[in-house]
Amino acid sequence: MKSWAPSLSCPRFVDRLVNKGGLRGHKNSCGDPVMKGELILLLSVIVLLQVVHSCPDKCHCHSSTDFVDCSRQGLAEIPSDLPPQTRMLHLQDNQIHQLPAFAFRSVPWLTTLNLSNNSLSNVAPQAFDGLQHLQVLNLTQNCLLSLESRLFRSLPQLRELDLSSNNISHLPTSLGKPWENLTVFAVQQNQLQQLDGALLESMPSVRLLFLKDNLWKCNCHLRGLKLWLEKFIYKGGITDGVICRSPDTWKGKDLLKIPHELYQPCPPPAPDPGSPQTQQPSSAYGAVPRPPENHSSGERDLLGCEFKPKPRPVNLRHAIGTVIITGVMCGVLCLMMLAAAIYGCTYAAITAQYHRGRLAQTNEPGKTEGKELFDSSPA
């Protein structure tokens, strides 16, 4: 352990204290005349200072910023002699595979903790207990499979939580109490298929949400996530989107672009055949018993939970294109009708004028002949 305090070698150091401070009158175990009470108190203070300013052998400590860097040192566990005033601790790129309970009890003032790329696979539920001031927690590029709801209960000040690039297939539906201060939540590049909206509801202050590159199964269980994301984006939140991986009907589609009418509500859980409720003629909701089916209960639940697309699914882009094309065609048709009307009116006017001229020409000889007869008659 590296130390910034003076050496506590008994003969030389005590002799120096005695000669400079003038402490005499008694002899201690080293044979130097000192006053026992003052010497014990002074040594206790020096030992305390040595502990406070200690630094683990494989770490670099920066006392001016309370920053301890233990990254890339091949560590297999958390150093036990960290300075208690540490506020920023870097432990990334090591070989720490597990975190025991109260792993960071020696650094209660910690605000930033980086544990990325450590192959972490086992984290005790009380691993972060005592970190009341922690604000940034980085657990990326590890081997985490799932997280317990009580794992983060002791982190009331947490603002940024990065769980990306793990093997997490399940997240708790509730954290026990809301994360009032959490603004960044990242779970991209995991094995998630579902995400309960109740978990996101417990993060009222989140503004950055990263969900991409998971195994999202876009069935009825993801409908709550879709509704929450729509409200989240409307309020100004930023997300990288949810791309469906299954079923094949929606593979590669953005969850937010699937029309609402194609979402089917999840069926109620199948009752246990051995329970007494299944022997009642009807349920509390007055449901009519269904006829027996050939499918097993597991297959029936799976089929009922999947989306049931219509034979001709509605596509917003196609619908907009259809509206535009219809409008253009209606406009062209109206122009053609207007042109036909103008042509008809023009043709009728020309025809009428022509017939009027012909009629005038046929009537003119008769009038001239009558006038001549009138003029030739005797007066």
Legacy VTK file of the C-alpha trace (Angstrom):
# vtk DataFile Version 3.0
C-alpha trace
ASCII
DATASET POLYDATA
POINTS 379 float
0.000 0.000 0.000
1.351 3.346 -1.076
1.149 6.088 1.570
1.604 9.826 1.616
2.071 9.932 5.439
5.518 9.882 7.105
7.084 6.613 8.139
6.099 5.304 11.559
9.411 3.616 12.342
9.385 3.730 16.130
12.974 4.577 17.217
13.813 7.242 14.680
10.367 8.833 14.336
9.643 8.972 18.078
13.108 10.318 18.756
12.505 13.069 16.218
9.180 13.924 17.887
10.805 14.016 21.302
13.750 16.164 20.229
11.575 18.664 18.360
8.611 18.728 20.686
10.460 18.467 23.990
8.331 15.614 25.310
10.145 14.088 28.262
9.479 12.530 31.622
8.572 8.919 30.756
10.027 6.091 28.755
8.079 4.131 26.215
8.726 0.630 24.827
11.360 2.054 22.485
13.353 3.465 25.382
12.687 7.132 24.586
11.547 9.570 27.301
8.063 10.762 26.261
4.711 11.440 27.752
2.482 8.458 27.063
-0.833 10.248 26.547
0.431 12.810 24.071
2.429 10.251 22.115
-0.489 7.829 21.782
-2.791 10.631 20.619
-0.233 11.888 18.125
0.426 8.417 16.731
-3.318 7.788 16.393
-3.743 10.967 14.362
-0.835 10.024 12.108
-2.195 6.507 11.574
-5.602 7.982 10.710
-4.005 10.344 8.211
-2.119 7.448 6.700
-5.367 5.475 6.202
-7.185 8.470 4.723
-4.412 9.199 2.230
-3.661 5.574 1.324
-3.819 4.278 -2.227
-3.935 0.651 -3.428
-0.771 -0.667 -5.026
-2.239 -1.114 -8.533
-4.203 2.122 -8.581
-3.460 5.752 -9.289
-4.925 8.219 -6.821
-5.475 11.900 -7.493
-6.122 13.613 -4.181
-7.011 16.978 -5.740
-10.021 15.525 -7.552
-10.768 12.514 -5.299
-10.348 10.314 -8.371
-8.959 6.750 -8.187
-8.061 4.914 -11.387
-7.705 1.136 -11.063
-8.477 0.262 -14.689
-6.539 -2.312 -16.759
-4.730 -3.792 -13.751
-5.949 -7.392 -13.910
-7.847 -7.041 -10.637
-10.059 -9.964 -9.593
-11.827 -8.159 -6.732
-12.530 -4.692 -5.442
-9.504 -3.247 -3.586
-10.188 -3.093 0.127
-7.918 -0.140 0.913
-9.500 2.535 -1.255
-9.352 6.095 0.130
-12.685 6.777 1.866
-12.929 10.254 0.333
-12.978 8.796 -3.207
-15.764 10.224 -5.380
-14.834 8.812 -8.806
-13.670 5.204 -9.162
-12.635 3.530 -12.427
-12.454 -0.269 -12.367
-13.083 -1.019 -16.048
-11.114 -3.563 -18.096
-10.292 -5.893 -15.213
-11.263 -9.474 -14.326
-13.822 -8.872 -11.600
-16.414 -11.654 -12.018
-18.556 -11.029 -8.936
-19.547 -8.299 -6.501
-20.194 -9.350 -2.895
-22.576 -7.571 -0.559
-21.388 -4.140 0.591
-18.534 -4.263 -1.924
-18.047 -0.491 -1.733
-18.556 0.170 1.959
-15.100 1.805 2.174
-16.064 4.596 -0.280
-19.434 5.947 0.918
-19.011 9.282 -0.918
-18.691 7.693 -4.334
-20.586 9.529 -7.126
-19.222 7.811 -10.276
-18.481 4.089 -10.639
-17.240 2.439 -13.839
-17.292 -1.376 -13.873
-17.447 -1.923 -17.634
-15.746 -4.861 -19.382
-15.180 -7.029 -16.323
-17.123 -10.209 -17.217
-19.374 -9.604 -14.228
-21.881 -12.427 -13.887
-22.771 -12.521 -10.197
-23.858 -9.376 -8.349
-25.169 -9.693 -4.820
-28.468 -7.851 -4.137
-26.705 -5.691 -1.521
-23.596 -5.037 -3.631
-24.262 -1.301 -3.910
-25.663 -0.780 -0.430
-24.212 2.288 1.261
-23.692 4.311 -1.932
-26.246 6.980 -1.119
-24.479 9.562 -3.288
-23.829 7.492 -6.420
-25.009 9.279 -9.591
-23.355 7.426 -12.505
-23.126 3.621 -12.742
-21.583 1.933 -15.796
-22.042 -1.849 -16.083
-21.584 -2.241 -19.840
-19.829 -5.166 -21.556
-20.322 -7.714 -18.814
-22.095 -11.076 -18.542
-25.169 -10.121 -16.540
-28.211 -12.309 -17.223
-30.850 -10.627 -15.077
-31.232 -7.994 -12.382
-33.118 -8.131 -9.118
-35.419 -5.288 -8.168
-33.634 -4.673 -4.858
-30.211 -4.326 -6.508
-30.578 -0.572 -7.045
-32.857 0.333 -4.147
-29.981 1.849 -2.175
-29.105 4.318 -4.969
-31.591 7.194 -4.536
-29.370 9.751 -6.322
-28.664 7.656 -9.420
-28.850 9.729 -12.625
-27.259 7.517 -15.284
-27.494 3.722 -15.511
-25.830 1.937 -18.435
-26.523 -1.814 -18.751
-25.776 -2.161 -22.464
-23.846 -5.031 -24.077
-24.765 -7.710 -21.540
-26.875 -10.875 -21.793
-29.846 -9.533 -19.847
-33.055 -11.306 -20.814
-35.247 -10.061 -17.983
-35.715 -6.791 -16.143
-37.844 -6.419 -12.999
-41.323 -4.982 -13.423
-40.849 -2.752 -10.401
-37.969 -1.195 -8.505
-39.822 -0.793 -5.255
-39.817 3.001 -5.408
-39.495 5.565 -8.216
-36.124 6.701 -9.517
-36.872 10.386 -9.309
-33.426 11.495 -10.531
-32.676 8.960 -13.286
-32.281 10.759 -16.641
-30.338 8.199 -18.750
-31.272 4.507 -19.019
-29.461 2.255 -21.518
-30.177 -1.451 -22.139
-29.256 -1.787 -25.821
-27.477 -4.905 -27.136
-28.998 -7.381 -24.700
-31.408 -10.329 -24.975
-34.588 -8.531 -23.958
-37.853 -9.657 -25.537
-40.236 -7.695 -23.336
-40.134 -4.596 -21.154
-42.893 -3.809 -18.721
-44.283 -0.291 -18.884
-44.449 -0.191 -15.076
-40.634 -0.191 -14.932
-40.484 2.859 -17.200
-43.251 4.572 -15.254
-40.950 4.458 -12.213
-38.513 6.755 -14.102
-40.451 10.041 -14.351
-37.348 12.135 -15.123
-35.739 9.946 -17.799
-34.881 11.840 -21.014
-32.527 9.456 -22.856
-33.652 5.863 -23.414
-31.581 3.367 -25.420
-33.358 0.120 -26.344
-31.944 -0.894 -29.734
-30.468 -4.277 -30.736
-32.502 -6.545 -28.494
-34.657 -9.584 -29.293
-37.906 -7.630 -29.094
-40.953 -9.856 -29.544
-43.666 -7.572 -30.871
-46.741 -9.278 -29.494
-49.471 -8.180 -27.127
-47.048 -7.916 -24.207
-45.194 -5.059 -25.921
-48.294 -2.950 -26.440
-47.749 -1.158 -23.120
-44.187 -0.263 -24.167
-45.492 1.184 -27.450
-48.028 3.387 -25.667
-45.416 4.569 -23.161
-42.884 5.379 -25.896
-45.439 7.429 -27.823
-46.124 9.525 -24.746
-42.381 9.709 -23.954
-41.511 11.060 -27.420
-44.438 13.488 -27.341
-42.984 14.999 -24.147
-39.578 15.509 -25.759
-37.804 12.293 -24.781
-35.124 10.777 -27.024
-34.920 7.073 -27.873
-33.178 4.960 -30.505
-36.310 2.918 -31.207
-37.495 -0.666 -30.842
-36.981 -2.907 -33.888
-39.008 -6.128 -33.844
-37.151 -9.431 -34.151
-40.243 -11.629 -34.025
-42.795 -12.741 -35.119
-41.934 -12.916 -38.809
-44.895 -10.666 -39.650
-43.204 -7.699 -37.983
-39.538 -8.673 -38.223
-37.432 -5.603 -38.945
-40.337 -3.207 -38.333
-40.262 -0.294 -35.934
-42.612 -0.918 -33.029
-43.901 2.654 -33.164
-44.934 2.302 -36.833
-47.205 -0.695 -36.331
-50.833 0.593 -36.418
-52.792 0.390 -33.205
-55.652 -1.565 -34.745
-53.329 -4.508 -35.336
-52.611 -4.909 -31.627
-54.685 -7.543 -29.924
-55.144 -7.446 -26.136
-53.423 -10.205 -24.242
-55.719 -13.059 -23.207
-56.112 -13.700 -19.479
-53.783 -16.339 -18.056
-55.087 -19.857 -18.412
-56.541 -21.107 -15.107
-55.021 -24.078 -13.392
-57.057 -27.213 -14.249
-56.787 -28.393 -10.672
-58.051 -25.184 -9.108
-61.656 -25.082 -7.806
-62.421 -22.021 -9.942
-62.319 -24.096 -13.110
-65.175 -26.242 -11.794
-67.545 -23.274 -11.462
-70.145 -22.889 -14.235
-69.099 -19.305 -14.956
-66.483 -16.826 -13.800
-67.049 -13.580 -11.957
-67.127 -11.772 -15.291
-69.825 -13.998 -16.738
-67.599 -15.597 -19.333
-69.133 -18.338 -21.402
-67.145 -21.576 -21.374
-65.324 -22.232 -24.597
-65.640 -25.482 -26.510
-62.686 -27.849 -26.269
-59.886 -27.296 -28.731
-57.303 -29.597 -30.183
-54.414 -27.316 -29.264
-52.606 -27.691 -25.996
-52.885 -24.892 -23.442
-49.332 -23.712 -24.120
-49.932 -23.510 -27.862
-53.292 -21.783 -27.326
-51.738 -19.106 -25.124
-48.918 -18.559 -27.583
-51.277 -18.240 -30.545
-53.597 -15.969 -28.613
-50.737 -13.726 -27.583
-49.390 -13.235 -31.096
-50.607 -10.486 -33.346
-53.431 -11.477 -35.670
-52.876 -9.391 -38.786
-55.761 -8.797 -41.151
-55.651 -10.290 -44.658
-54.871 -6.814 -45.931
-52.967 -5.056 -43.154
-53.216 -1.323 -43.062
-50.027 0.427 -44.039
-49.824 4.120 -43.293
-47.452 4.816 -46.147
-49.660 2.967 -48.619
-52.722 4.741 -47.255
-51.139 8.156 -47.708
-50.016 7.207 -51.222
-53.521 6.035 -52.039
-54.985 9.329 -50.847
-52.524 11.306 -52.951
-53.128 9.229 -56.075
-56.889 9.444 -55.584
-56.680 13.206 -55.216
-54.598 13.551 -58.386
-57.001 11.347 -60.331
-60.008 13.317 -59.070
-58.293 16.549 -60.076
-57.521 15.242 -63.549
-61.100 13.990 -63.907
-62.470 17.377 -62.862
-60.233 19.126 -65.392
-61.385 16.739 -68.100
-65.026 17.374 -67.208
-64.422 21.115 -67.265
-62.706 20.865 -70.639
-65.584 18.754 -71.977
-68.104 21.288 -70.706
-66.216 24.177 -72.298
-65.912 22.229 -75.549
-69.606 21.372 -75.526
-70.651 24.945 -74.877
-68.313 26.252 -77.575
-69.533 23.677 -80.074
-73.160 24.475 -79.273
-72.534 28.207 -79.703
-70.779 27.742 -83.033
-73.501 25.390 -84.265
-76.238 27.795 -83.236
-74.498 30.684 -84.936
-74.075 28.624 -88.084
-77.750 27.629 -88.204
-78.799 31.210 -87.533
-76.754 32.363 -90.553
-78.247 29.706 -92.780
-81.734 30.636 -91.689
-81.084 34.269 -92.410
-79.881 33.416 -95.890
-82.957 31.323 -96.721
-85.336 34.010 -95.505
-83.666 36.876 -97.410
-84.768 35.872 -101.070
-88.410 35.617 -100.006
-88.367 39.066 -98.513
-86.796 40.546 -101.692
-89.399 38.877 -103.965
-92.271 40.124 -101.900
-90.908 43.641 -101.971
-90.644 43.591 -105.778
-94.232 42.419 -106.130
-95.383 45.162 -103.814
-93.499 47.776 -105.816
-94.861 46.547 -109.190
-98.529 46.595 -108.165
-100.694 49.537 -109.536
-100.883 52.528 -107.353
LINES 1 380
379 0 1 2 3 4 5 6 7 8 9 10 11 12 13 14 15 16 17 18 19 20 21 22 23 24 25 26 27 28 29 30 31 32 33 34 35 36 37 38 39 40 41 42 43 44 45 46 47 48 49 50 51 52 53 54 55 56 57 58 59 60 61 62 63 64 65 66 67 68 69 70 71 72 73 74 75 76 77 78 79 80 81 82 83 84 85 86 87 88 89 90 91 92 93 94 95 96 97 98 99 100 101 102 103 104 105 106 107 108 109 110 111 112 113 114 115 116 117 118 119 120 121 122 123 124 125 126 127 128 129 130 131 132 133 134 135 136 137 138 139 140 141 142 143 144 145 146 147 148 149 150 151 152 153 154 155 156 157 158 159 160 161 162 163 164 165 166 167 168 169 170 171 172 173 174 175 176 177 178 179 180 181 182 183 184 185 186 187 188 189 190 191 192 193 194 195 196 197 198 199 200 201 202 203 204 205 206 207 208 209 210 211 212 213 214 215 216 217 218 219 220 221 222 223 224 225 226 227 228 229 230 231 232 233 234 235 236 237 238 239 240 241 242 243 244 245 246 247 248 249 250 251 252 253 254 255 256 257 258 259 260 261 262 263 264 265 266 267 268 269 270 271 272 273 274 275 276 277 278 279 280 281 282 283 284 285 286 287 288 289 290 291 292 293 294 295 296 297 298 299 300 301 302 303 304 305 306 307 308 309 310 311 312 313 314 315 316 317 318 319 320 321 322 323 324 325 326 327 328 329 330 331 332 333 334 335 336 337 338 339 340 341 342 343 344 345 346 347 348 349 350 351 352 353 354 355 356 357 358 359 360 361 362 363 364 365 366 367 368 369 370 371 372 373 374 375 376 377 378
